[in-house]
Amino acid sequence: MSMEYYGFYCRPGLAGLYMSFTVAMGIIGMILPFQPFFDRPESKGIRIVFFVSMAGSALIPQAHMAYLYGLRETFHFYSD
């Protein structure tokens, strides 16, 4: 969450969008794995999509930040 907040500080619309997506994925991630249907073999596709979406909730904002500010500035942001 702090990466979205500080990384998109000058773009509050994007910060809100990415933080909302991260919160939604966190809430879904606390509920979905404990549902009985989630462990069934026929739900394999749902599990794959869910866990790829969890990874995307971290990677997509980083890629977007690199696109907006450049790789050098993005690496500098993460290293400080």
N, C-alpha and C positions, 0 to 999 in steps of 0.2 A: 504494500500500500504506500509506503513512503516513497518508493521509486515513482509511482504514478503522481503522487502529490507534488513532490519537488521537481521531477523531470518535466512535468507539464504545468508548472506554476503559472506561467504566462499565458497558458491556454486552458482556462478553467472548464470549458466545455469538454475538451478531451480528457482532462483530469477526472472530471465527474463520470464520464462514460467508462473509462478504464477502471476506476475505483468501484463503480457500481457492478461491473462485470466480475471483478475479483471478489467482491462481497457475495454476489449471487452464487458464484462457483464454490465459495467456501461454505455457504449455507447448504447448497445442494450436496456438497461433499460430506457434510456431517449427517445427512439424512439418507441419501440414496444407498450407500453401501450396506446399511442395516435393514433394507427392505428385502423380504423373502424372494421376490422375483429377480432381484439383481444377481443372485448366486446361481440361477438356473442356466443350463447350457444354452438355451435359446436366447438368452439375454447377452450373449457374447458381444454382439454388435453395439449394444447400448453401453456396455462397459468400455469398449474400445473408444467410442466417440466421447464418452465422459472423461476418460483419462487423457485423451489427446486434447480435449478442450481445457482441462486443468493446466496442461503444459502450455497451451496457447495463451492462457490468461497471463502468463509470465513473459512469453516470447514475443507476442504481437506488440505490446506496448514498447518493448525494447527495440524491436525492428522499426517501429514507427518513429521512435525518438531518433534513431540513427538516420532515418530518412530525412527528418526535419532539420536536424542539427549537424549531421555528418558523423562519420565513424570516429574521427579523432576527438571531437567534443563529447560524444557519448562515452567513449572509453575514459576520457578525463573525468566525466561526471561520476562514473562508477568507481574510479580509483581513489577519489577523494573521500 
